[in-house]
Amino acid sequence: MVTHYVGSVARAIMRKADCSVYMVNNPSLNPEPIQQIVVNAEDSPHVDRAIAIACRMAELEKSLWVHIVRELKLLGLTLTAKEQLTEQEYNDYKQSLMRDEINSVEKILGTIPHEKLKINIKMVSGNPGLSFASL
């Protein structure tokens, strides 16, 4: 089923959807190849397939970039840090979490053909919907 939404409704769907969402910026009657594809690589049993489909679409469209976005959940870390960690310990731990998440995405990419694609793994914290919109 294809349904069209614009503005704040589209943004709300992008932020809150519990399923895959295909979003097109600036749709046109004369479509051009998709330049950039963004995948929300959330913790899900379907994330491997979502990344594989995005890479395949990028190959077919000859896209410039595939952005794989993963949310870094820092709420618990921030609360703990205020009570127990120095600023340096907090930053070191945050970097360690980021490396672990990037390694997780790279492990998935190791199982997917993507040699001709430019891949950008982006870690975001806070509101991922806004981060996706800025890519």
Buried (B, 14 or more C-beta within 10 A) or exposed (E): EEEEEEEEEBBEBBBEEEEEBEEEEEEEEEEEEBEBBBBBBEEEEEBBEBBBBBBBBBBEBEBEBBBBBBBBEBEEBEEEBEEEBEEEEBEEBBEEBBEEBBEBBEEBBEEBEBEEBEBEBBBBBEEBBEBBBEB
